[in-house]
Amino acid sequence: MNTADSQLLQEVASMLVTELNLEMSPADIDPAAPLYGDGLGLDSIDILEVSLVVSKRYGVQLRADDADNAKIFASLASLSDFIATHRTT
């Protein structure tokens, strides 16, 4: 069940495009497509950058050693759902 609303989903997609200088529109990101590797094609450095921005913008703490990272960063939808559930700002 998705906890993120469409506004947050679009906000996170825009953040990804802006922060990672992606050459695409936020609307072009498939919410269900993988972020890492195939799909959006992010690498570990990109994920680290996203983690820092999410922490600053939403107050969500993401740690490199978190066992749930693969699930959290599986897709735009999963990242947005995690933010919606854990945000403090």
C-alpha positions as CSV (number, residue, x, y, z in Angstrom):
1,M,0.0,0.0,0.0
2,N,1.4,3.4,-1.0
3,T,1.6,6.0,1.8
4,A,3.1,8.7,-0.4
5,D,0.6,11.0,-2.2
6,S,1.1,12.0,-5.8
7,Q,2.4,15.5,-4.7
8,L,5.2,13.9,-2.6
9,L,5.9,11.5,-5.4
10,Q,6.3,14.4,-7.9
11,E,8.4,16.3,-5.3
12,V,10.8,13.4,-4.8
13,A,11.0,12.9,-8.6
14,S,11.9,16.6,-9.1
15,M,14.5,16.3,-6.3
16,L,16.1,13.4,-8.0
17,V,16.3,15.2,-11.4
18,T,17.6,18.4,-9.9
19,E,20.1,17.0,-7.4
20,L,21.5,14.4,-9.7
21,N,21.4,16.6,-12.9
22,L,19.4,13.9,-14.7
23,E,18.6,14.7,-18.3
24,M,15.0,13.9,-18.1
25,S,11.7,15.3,-16.8
26,P,10.5,14.3,-13.4
27,A,7.3,13.1,-15.1
28,D,9.5,10.7,-17.1
29,I,10.5,8.7,-14.0
30,D,8.4,5.6,-13.7
31,P,7.4,5.3,-10.0
32,A,7.8,1.5,-10.1
33,A,11.1,1.4,-12.1
34,P,14.3,0.5,-10.2
35,L,16.4,3.5,-9.1
36,Y,19.6,1.5,-8.8
37,G,21.4,-0.1,-11.7
38,D,18.9,-0.9,-14.5
39,G,15.9,1.5,-14.6
40,L,17.0,5.0,-13.6
41,G,20.6,3.9,-13.5
42,L,21.7,5.4,-10.2
43,D,24.9,4.2,-8.6
44,S,26.1,4.1,-5.0
45,I,27.4,7.7,-5.2
46,D,24.0,8.9,-6.5
47,I,22.2,7.1,-3.7
48,L,24.5,8.7,-1.1
49,E,23.7,12.2,-2.6
50,V,20.0,11.4,-2.5
51,S,20.3,10.2,1.1
52,L,21.9,13.5,2.1
53,V,19.2,15.6,0.4
54,V,16.4,13.5,1.8
55,S,17.9,13.9,5.3
56,K,18.2,17.7,5.0
57,R,14.8,18.2,3.3
58,Y,12.6,15.8,5.2
59,G,14.5,15.1,8.4
60,V,14.6,11.4,7.4
61,Q,17.8,9.6,8.6
62,L,19.2,7.1,6.1
63,R,22.2,5.1,7.1
64,A,24.6,3.2,4.7
65,D,24.4,0.2,6.9
66,D,20.6,0.0,7.1
67,A,19.5,-3.5,6.0
68,D,16.4,-2.0,4.4
69,N,18.2,0.3,2.0
70,A,17.7,-2.1,-1.0
71,K,13.9,-1.9,-0.3
72,I,13.9,1.8,0.4
73,F,15.8,2.7,-2.8
74,A,14.1,0.0,-4.9
75,S,12.0,2.6,-6.8
76,L,10.7,6.2,-6.7
77,A,7.5,4.9,-5.1
78,S,9.3,3.0,-2.4
79,L,11.6,6.0,-1.6
80,S,8.5,8.3,-1.5
81,D,6.6,5.9,0.8
82,F,9.6,5.7,3.2
83,I,9.8,9.5,3.3
84,A,6.0,9.8,3.8
85,T,6.2,7.4,6.8
86,H,9.4,8.8,8.4
87,R,9.5,12.5,7.6
88,T,9.8,15.0,10.4
89,T,9.5,18.2,8.3
